[in-house]
Amino acid sequence: MPSPRHGSTIIPTLSYRDAPAMIDWLERAFGFHKQAVYMDGDVVLHAQLTFGSGMVMLGSANKDGDWARLMAQPDEIGGRSTHGVCVVVDDADAHCARAKAAGAAIAIDIADQHYGGRGYAARDPEGYVWWFGSYDPWSEDETA
């Protein structure tokens, strides 16, 4: 089984209509950091945003692209999302406050979770659902 030198072998991907604006928003609201952004004019061909040892990749929604033709934007399917992204944070309450201050729509209020930790769900401005919580399934303390 391959093992990454850093981070994870599973990296979620998203496409956004206004990817440049969403990159800035994801940094401000959720605390991501730009690792790489490849542009062609105003179009994001590929971007890598990191959070701790994790990463998401994203690009501009372009129905002419092979990958994008396989995707639907949340507003095209009644505001629903066909997948979500889960991010482990140290302080879910502080993270939630930061997200709210940046205008994130809280979809599930912050609460203690029955499996451990504390978390909440938020929608970004283009409708994707994100989960942020303190439960770390890799932690020996959490899985024991």
N, C-alpha and C positions, 0 to 999 in steps of 0.2 A: 504494500500500500504506500503510495507516495506521501511524503511528508514535506510541508513547506519549510523554507528557511525562516520565514517570518509569517505571522498571521495564520490564516485558515485556508484549507483546500476548497471551501465552499464560499463563493462570493455572490451575493444577490446582485441582480441587475435591474435597472429601471430606465424608462425613457420618458422624457419630459418635453412638452411643447416649447417651453422657454427654459431650456437647460442652463444657459448662463445665469439667469436670475435664480434658478433653483439651487445651483451650486452655492451661490452667495447665501441664500436663505438657509440651506442645510448647515452651513458653517455657523451662521449667526444663531439660529434657533436650536439646533441639535448638537452643536459642538464638533462637527466633522472638520477635517483638514484636507485641503487639496494636496494630493500626492502628484497627480499628473492630469493635465487637461490638453487634449488635442483638438484644435479648432480648424474649421474651413470657413472663413468669414464669421458669420454669426451662428454657425452650426457647430455643436459639440459632437465631434465624431466619436470620441471616447474620453471618459473622465474616470479617475480613480480617487475616491474620497476615503480617508481612513478615520477610524475611531478606535483608539487603543490598538489592539492587535488585529482588529477586524477591518473590513473594507466593503464598500459598495462600488459598483461600476455603473455609470450612467451615460446617456447620450441624448441627443435631440431626437424627438419623435419624428420619424420620417417614413411615411407609409410606402415610399419607394425602396427602402432598404430591406434586405432579406430578413434581418432580425426583427425590425420594427413591424413588418407585415404580420408577424406572429403575435404581436402584443395589442392590447386594447387599453386606452386611457380610462381611468375610473369614470369620468363624465360621459363616456360612450356606453357605459353599462350600468346606468342608474346610480352612479356614485359608489358602487361596490368595487372591491378589489379582489383580484384572483390570487393574490399572494400578499404576504406581509414580511416585514423585516423586524427581527428582534435584536435589540442592542442591550448589552449588559452595562449598567452604569453603577458607580459607587453610591451615589445619593439620588434616589429616584425623585424625592420631593424637590430638591434643588433643581434637578434637570427639568421636571415638570414646570416649575416656576419660570425657568429660562425659556422653555418652549412657548408657554402662554404669553410671556412678555413679547415674544417675536411674532405673535399672531397665530400660533398653531391652534387648530380646533381640537379640543380634547374629546376623543370619541368614547373612551372608557376612563372614568375618574380614577385617580390614584388610590390604591388600596393595598392592604396586606393580601398576599396570595396564599391559597391553601397548600401549595407545594413549597412554599418558602419565599422569602424576599418580599419586595414591595414594588409595584409597577403601575403603569398607565399606558393607554393607547392614544395616539394623536394622529391627525391627518395633516399632511403637508398642503400647501396651497393648490396643488394639482390633484389632490384627493387620495394619494397613496396613504395606506395605514401603516404606522410604525408602532412597535411595542418597545418601551423602555422600562427596564426593571433591574432590581438589585440581585435577583436570583441568578446565580452562576452555576449552570449545570456541570461545569468542569471542576468546580471546587470540591475537594474531599469533604469539607464540612457540610456542604449542601446536599451531597448524594449519600451520605452515610446514614 
